[in-house]
Amino acid sequence: MRSYNTISTFYVGKAQFPQGAEVCGSLGQAFNEIIELRRSGVNQPITVRLAEGEYFYGDAIEIDNRLSAVTVEPFGTAKVVISGGKKLSGFEKTVFNGVDCFALFIPEVKDGTWRFTDLYVDDLRAGLTRFPETGTFTLLDCENKEHALFASSKWITVNPDDVACISNKSFENAIVSYCHFWIDEHSPIESFDRATGKLDMKCNSRFTMLDNKEYYLENVPETFGKPNDWYLDVDSGMLYYKPRCESQTPENIIVHAPCASKLINIKGTADKPVRNINFRNLNFAYTRGDYTIMRDTSGKGDLVEFASDSQGVSNGFAAINLEYAEYCSFDNCKLLNYGLHGINIDKGCNNIRVVNNTFFDGGGGGVKINGANSNGPDVTHTNTVFNNLIKTCGRRYMAACGVLMMNSHSNVISHNEICDLFYTGISGGWVWGYSDSVSRNNLIKKNHIYNLGQGVLSDMGGVYLLGAQSGTVVSGNLIHDIKSKRYGGWALYTDEGSGFITLENNVCYNTSDNSYHQHYGRMNVVRNNVFAFSDLELVRVSRFEQHLSIIFENNIMYSGGSNIYGLSMRHFNNSTVGSGNNVFWSKDCTPIFHGEVKTLEEVQKYGMDNGSIVANPLFVDPDNYDFTLKPDSPAFVLGFVPIDMSDVGRIKV
């Protein structure tokens, strides 16, 4: 047998491995072998190669600081799936609630040892039943009658007639779901009084129930019947599934029901982080999305269970989690059909690379970076999220972001394609107001972000920034088709206290509200951008403050008929927006700058927009969203620099 000193590769599974290969029965066994090598002082890099197949783990694989310098990858061209879901087989045709479907008896569900709330069929998430099938009902009353944002309620009152067709048994397993502002909430039901309509929720609402009285029920059998519907009858142990297409049969469908919430936990310590763990060319799939959060809202140690975070599903776990780790990477992997976030880079991490991956059908978001808002070993910094596709996420928790970056500095988020979400594309910062923040020097560059919101939530941005972030640059991004429910479909959004940020060379169009919106902030530079086709004003600053809010220069504003500025008269009178050398144009009419200050000449009387002009910028084809400038564009005279969008989004590497 070879000396361990000469080992550089372990193999896992069954395949025609090289002669004399060191073969392990599982990934965990391979890691244990490597730990023993490290314990004995053998420190060469080691690769673990997995044979073709699906590797099921009911609990997360734990990696601590005893393991280092390891790369995990497939053997050759093998397709490898690290799975948190059991594969179910043996379905039969049946009729449930008058609907032709497939059914399977699951003993572990019947005896109460296993219950799942996600189901994946042929690599797509199956849909929970919904009542009503479209639209919402209106609640009549709630526990907390205050309109303050955090006025939480534990119960609501509904019209009993609205839910008369739902049986008492169905209510035992149903979920009440509702949205407000920028979050969605989903709570199991504790009890329902059919006479009074009082519905007790297992989880408190995060926000007041009075801002949006709309609600609906999920996971009720009475509405089972749409293609791709599923329902789990926990009393009988029966799983029912309505096929989404005629080609699906009980014999050929591939069904996964998740057991594990997490697949990989990489966790070191503050004084000894995990180093140099790398995963590449692997698939990670089929995890659970059950998630609630406990919070002490009284300050007395009394924990309250909530159905949602206050923003961005910000405390949620991920399929892959890192804490106190450095120089680790995930390269060319696929995270598919997962329950909450894809990858969570948590406190004490640095130099983590998430590159060339695909995130698809996530219950929450794609990548979450979350450090500590103080200097020290818990600070998270210098991470890279590059060239990833983050698509069709937020499928269980709609408030999730494509990339969520909290209390972290010196990160690069670049060349990602982020689309088909219900909330924000990239979110960064996360200190409200003018408090101190460790967020700084982050680069958000060349990302293609589109099809967000979809009329479900409000108050979102293609790129959303919160709090002071000195040295942060948002550059060269293509952001379009952002649609809010009530308000706040913005392409670029500097929220409460955002400051010292540069936003330049971005192309933003087709927003339900503004291309650029600043709630309030200071000393932000907005220059050399193209803003076009917003349903409301192209640029808005909501709150007046007696300091310089933004410097707005060398931008091209191309209106489809909306006003140019959404400013208060105090902004004009106090010159809190420093603007100049901008080009303004409206597609079919003379641009209107403001409700009271309508023309550029009037704007300039207030000391704004010196050097700006009203002129056709001569885009190549603005009706088809080609905002390339023709050589004789008047914008060049004012110093506008051409924006190259040829390499935006994912690139070949």
N, C-alpha and C positions, 0 to 999 in steps of 0.2 A: 504494500500500500504506500502511496505517496506520502511524503512528509507534509504536515499541515503548512509548513513554511512555503511550500510551492503551490498551494491551492490559490487560484484566482477566480474560480467559477464553481457555483453549486447549481444543480439542476433539480427541478421540482416537477413531479407528474410522471406520465408514461409516454415515452417517445423513443425514437432511435437516437439516443444521445451518443456523443463520442465515446469511444472505447476508454474505459477506466475513469469515466466521469463520476464525480461525487454527487450521488442522487439522494434527494430527501423526499419524504412522503408528503410534506406540506411546506408552505411558506414559513409558518411558525417554527417548524423544525430547522429549516435552513437558517433562520435568524438565530436560533439557540446555538447552532453550531458556530456561527460567526461570533457570537458573544463569547463563547469559550476560547476561540482564537484570540480575540482582543484581550481577554483576561490573561492569556499566556504571553502577551506581548507581540503577537503577530498582527501587523497594522497595514498590510498592503490593501489597496482597493480590491473589492470583491464584487462580482456580478452574480446575481441570482437570475437564472433563466427558467421560465415557466413553459411547460408543454401546453399544447392546444387544449382548451377546455374552459369550463365554468367552475370557479372555485368559490364555494358557498361558505360564508362566515356568519354565524348567528350573532356574534358580537364583534366589536372592533378589534382589529389587529393593533396591539400596543407596541410602540417603538420608543424606547427610552435611551438615555445617554450611554448605555453600555454598547450600543450599536453605532457604528460610524463607517463612513466611506463605503457605502453599499449602493449599487445600482440594481434595480429590479426591472426586468424587461422580458418580452416573450423569447422563446427559443426559435430562432429563425423567423419565419413569416407567420408563426402561429397566431391565431386569434385567442386572446386570453381575456376572460371576464372575471373580475373580482366582484362577487355578488353578495348582497345582503338579503336576497329573497329566495324563498323556497320555490322550486318549480312544481307546479300543480298539474296533474294529469288525471285522466279517467272521467272526463266530462261526458255527460249524456244529454240527449235532447229531451226537453220537457216543456211544460207550459206553466208559467208563473204569473199570477194576476191576469190571466187571459192572454199572455204574451208568449209566443214561441221563443225559446231561449235555450241556453246550455246550463246545466246544473252539476254541482259536485258536492258530495258530503265530505266534511273535514272534521274528523273526530276531535282534534285539539280545540276547535272552535266550540263544539258541542260540550266538551267537558270543562271549558273555561280557561284552558291553559294558553290559548293563543287567540288574539283578536287583532285584526289589521284594518287600517283605515285608508290604505292605498292599494291599488291593483294595477298591474301592468300587463297588457295583452299584446303580443306580437310587437314588442318594443315601443308601445304607446301607452300613455296613461289612460286607463278606463275612467269613465265619468260617473261621479256620484249622481244619484237621482236628485232632482230639484223641484220644489213646489213653491210658487207656480213655475211652470216650465220656462216662461219668459216673464219679465217684469218683476214687480215686488208687491208686497202688501204694506199697509200702513199701520204702525202700532198706535194704540190709543193713549197709553199712559206709561210711565216708568217710575222707578223708585225715587230717583233724584230729580227734583224739579228745577234744578239750577241750570243756567245756560253756560256756566263757566266750562272751559275746555275739559278739565279733568274731573268733572262732576260725574262720577262713576255710578252705575246702577247694577244691581244684582237681579232684578226682575223687571219684566215689562208686562203690559196688558195688551192683548191682541183681540180682534173681533172674532168671537167663537165661530161665527158663520163662515169666515174666511177659511178656517181649517176644519170645517165640519166633516169632510171626507177622510181625514187622517185619524186612524184608530188610536186608542189609548196605548196599545202595544207599540205602534209605530213611533209614538212620541218618546218612548223609552230609549230608542236608539237614534233619534233624530238630532240634527245639528241646526241651531238657529244662527243665521249669518246676516251680517249687515256691514255697511260701509259708512265711514264718516271722514270727510276731508281727504286725508292722504293715507288712511289705513283701512284695512278690512279686518273684521273679527268673526270668529267662528267658535261657538261654544256648544258643548253637549247640553241637553236639557235635563234638569233635575226633576221637575214636576210640572204638570199642567192641569189647571182647574178649568174644566170645560164649561162650567156654569158661569164663572166670572171672567174667563179669558186670561187669568194671571198665569204667566209663564216664568218659572224660576230657572235661571241659567246656572250651570255649574261654575262658569267663570264670569267674573265681573267685567262689564264693559270698560274699556280703557278711557274713553271720552264720554261726554254727555250724549244721551240718546235723543236729545231734543233738536240737535242740529240737522238731523236727517232721520226721519221716522220710518224709513223704508227697511224692510227685512224680508227674508225668504227662508225656507227650510230646505235642508239637504238630508240625504240618506233616509228617504221615506219610500216604502215599497209601492205606495199607491200610484206614483208617477213613473214607475219602472216601465220601460218600453221603447225608449229611443235607442237607435244604434249606438253601441259602445257603452250603454248603461250597465252598471253592476250593483248588486245588493247582497249584503251578507246578513242572513238571518241567524243571529247569535244563539237564539233559543234552540233551533233545530240543527244548527251546524251546517246549513245549506248555503252555498255560494251560487248566485245566479248571474249570468252574463248574457246580454243581448248582443249578438255579433254585429260588427260594424259594416261588414260586407258579405256578399254571398259566398265568397271563396273560403271564408272561415268555417271550419267544421270542428266537431268535438275532438276529432282525431288529430287535426293539424295545428290547432292553436297552441301557442307557447305562452303560458300564463305564469307570472311570478307574483307572489304575495310576500311583502317584506317582513323580515324578522328583526334585522339590525337597523338602528338609527344611524350608526356611524360605521364606516369601513376601515379607516386608518386614523389612529391617534398617534401623532409624533409629539412627545412631551419630554423636554429636559427640565433642568432647573436653572434658576437665575445665575448660579455660579458655574454651572456645567451644562451648557445647551447641547442638544443633539446636533451633530454636524454631518453634512455631506451624505444625506439620504436622497436618492434620486429614483424616480419612477418615470418610465418612458414607454410609449407605444402600447399602453394597457387600456382596458375598458373597466370602468367602475359603474355599478348599476344596482338598482332595485333596493332602495332604502326607505325607511319609514319617515313620515312627515308629522307625526304626532308632536304637538308643541304647545305648551302654555308657559307662562312666566310668573314667578312668585315675586311680589314686591311688598316692602314695608312702607305703607303710605301714611302711617300714623306717627312714625318715629319712635315707637314703643316696642318694636320687635314683633309686631303682629303682621304676619304675612298674609297677603291677599293674592288670590290666583286670578290672573288676567288672561284674556283670550288673545292678546296681541301686545307687541311692543308699541311704544308711542310713535315710532317712525322706522321705516325701512327694515322691519324684522331684524332689528339691530343686535339682539342678543341671541339669535338663533344659532344652533350648531350647524355642522356641515358633514357631508359624507367623508371628507378628509379634513382633519384638524391639526394645526401645528401650534405649539406653545413652547417658548424658549428653544427655538431652533434657528439654525443659520446655515447658509450655503446648501440648502435643499432645493430640489427642483421637481417639476411635473412637466414633461415635455411630450407633446404629440399624443396625449391621452384623450379618451372620451369619457365624460361623465354624463350618463344617460339615465333617465327615469329615476331620479333621486328625490328624496323627500323634502329637504329644506334647502340649505345652501350647498354649493358644490365644494369649494375649498375655503377654509377659514384660517387665515394667517393671524394668529392671536398675539397676546402680549409677549414681549421679549424676543421677537423674531426679527431677523435681518437677513438681507441677501437671499431671499426666497424667490425663485423664478417659476412663474406660471406661464408657459410659452407654448404656442402652437396647439392648444387644446380645443376641444369642442365641449360645450355645456349645452345640453338639450333636454327639454322636458323636466326642468327642475321645479319642485314644489315652491321653492323660494328663489334666491338669487344665484349668481354665478360665483364671484369671488368676493369674500369679505376680509378686509384688513382692519384689525382692531387693536390698537395699542393703548397705552396709558397716557393720560394727559398730565404727565410730569416727567421730568428727566430722571434717568436711573435705569436699572436693569429691565424694567417692564416696557420701556419704549420700543416701539416697532418702527423700523425704518429701512430704506434702501432696498425695497422689493420691486420686482418687475412683473407686470402683467402685460404680456406682449403677444400679439398675433393670434388671439383666441376668437372663436365664434361662440357667442353667448346668445342663445336663441330659444324662443318659446319657453320662457321661464315664468315664475310667479303663478304657476298653475294651481297651487293650493293656497299660497299666501301672496295675494296680488300686490301688496305693498313692498315687495322685495325689489332690490336694485340689481342691475347687471354687475356692477362693481361698486361695493360700498367700502369707503376708506375713511376710518375714524381715528383721530388722535395719532397720526403717523406722519412721518416726514421723509423727504428725499426719495419718494417712490416714482416709478415711471409706469404710466398706464398708456400704452401706445399701440396703434395699428390693430385694434380690436374691432370686430363687427358685433354690434349689440342691437338686437331687434326683437319685436314681438313680445314686449313686456307691458305690464299695466301701470308701471310707475317709472321711476327715474332710471336713466341709463348708467351714469357714473355719478356717484355722490362722494363728496370729500369735505373734511373739516371736522364739524361736530362739536363746536363750542358755540353756544347761543350768546348773542350780544358781543360786547367788547371785552370779555374775559380773556385772560392769557390762554394761549393754545400752543401745543407742540407741533401742530400742523404747519408745515412750511416746505418750500422748495419741492413741491410735487409737480410733476410734469404730466399733463393730460394732452396727448398729441396724436393727431392723425387717426382718430377713431371714427368709424362710420356708425352713427347712432340714429335709429329710425323706428317708426311704428310703435310708439310708446303711448301709454295711457288708455287709448282705445275707448275713451268715453266712460271709463269705469271709476277712476279716482281723480282727485284734484290736487293742485299744488305740487307740481313736479317739474323736473327739468331734464333735458337731454344730458346736460352737465349741471349738477346742483352743488353749490358751494355754501358752506356755513361757517361763519366766524373768521377771525383774522388768520391769514395764511401767507405770511410774507414770503415772497419769492416764488409762489406757485404760479405756473403758466398753463393756460389752456389755449392750445394753438393747433391750427390746421385740421380741425375736426369738421366733418360733414354731418349736420344734424337736421333732420326733417321729419315731418308728419308726426307731430305731438298733439294729442287730442285729450283734453281734460273732460271731466264730467260737468262740473259747475264753473270752475275757474282754474287758472294756473297751468295752462298748457304752454310751457315756455321751453325754448331751445337752450339758452344760457340763463342760469338763475343764480344770482348772488343773494343769498338769504341773510338772515339776521346777523348783523355785525361783520359781514364779509369785508375784508380789507387787504390792501397791498397785493392784489392779484392782477396779473396781466392776462387779458383775453384778446387774442389777436389771430388774424388769418383764418377765421372760421367762416364757413358758409352755412347759413341757417335759413330754412324756409318751411312754409306750410305748418304753421302753429295755430292752435285754436285761440291763443291769447297773444303774447308778444314774442318776438324773436329773442329779445334780451329784456330781462326783468331784474331789477335790483329792489329788494324789499327795503333794506337800509344797510348802509355800509360807508366806507371811507377809502379814499385814495386808490380806487380801482382804475386801471387803465384799460379802456375798450377801444381798440384801434385796428384798422385795416381788415375789417370784417365785411361780409355781405349779409344783409338782413333783408328778407323778402317774403311777401305774401303771408303776413300775419292777419288773423281775423280781427284783432284789435290793433292798438298802436304798435308800431314796430319796436319801439323802445319805451320802457316805463320805469320810473323810479317812484315807489309807492310812498315812502315816508320822507317828509322834509326834516332835515337836521341842519344845524348851522355850522356846517363844515363842508369841505369839498367832497362830494360823494363819489363822482366818477370823472375821469378825463376821457372824453369821447371824441376821437379824432380819426380822420382818414378812413371813415367807413362809407360804404355804399348802401343807401336805403332805397329799396325798390318796392313801392307799395302797390298792392292790387286794388286800392281804393280806401284803405284804412288810413287813419292819421299817422303822422310821423312820431310824435312824442306824446306820452302819457305822463305829464308832470303837473304838479300843482303850481299855482301862480307864485307861491313863495319860492319855488325853485328858480323861477325866472327872476323874481325881484332880488334874490340874494345870490344869484350866480353860483349855486351849489353844484351845478353840472357844467364843467368846463369843456366846451365843444368847439371844434373848428376843422376846416378843410374836409368837410364831408360832402358827399354827392347825394342829392335827393331827387327821386323821380317817382311818378305814379303812372301806372300802366295806361290808364284811359282818361286821366283827368289831371288837372293841376294839383300837386300835392298840398294837403292841408296839414299844417304842423301841429295845431292844438285847437281845442274848442274856442279859446279866447284869443290866442296869438296865432293867427292863421297862416301868415306868410313868412317867408324867410326874412324879408326886410323887417318885419315886426320882431321876429326872434332876435335879430342882430341889434335892435335897439336896446335889448336887455343885456348886451355884452356877450351873447352866445353866438356860436357858429360864425365867427369871423373867418373869412376865407372860404366858407362853404358855398356851394352853388346848387341851383336847380338845373339839372341837365340829364339827358338820356345817357346812361353810362355805357351804352352800346355793348350789351351782353350778346353773345353769339346766338342763343336761343332760350330766353328766359321762360317762355311758355312751356318748354320741356325741361326746364331746370338746368340748363347749361349756362352757368354764370361766368364762363370764360370771357374775358374782355377782348374786343376787337382792338387792333393796333392803334386806332385813332381815338380811343376812349378819352374823354376829358378827365377821367379820374387820374390818369397818369400825370397830368399837369399839376395836380394837387399833391402828388407824392404817393399815390396808392401803389402798392407793390403787388404784382400778380400773384394769385393764390393757385398753387398747383395741387389739384385734387386727383391726379393720375395714380397716386400711390396711397390714397386714403383707405382705411380699413385693412383687411388681411392682405399680406403680401407673400410671394413665394420666397422661401428661405432654403 
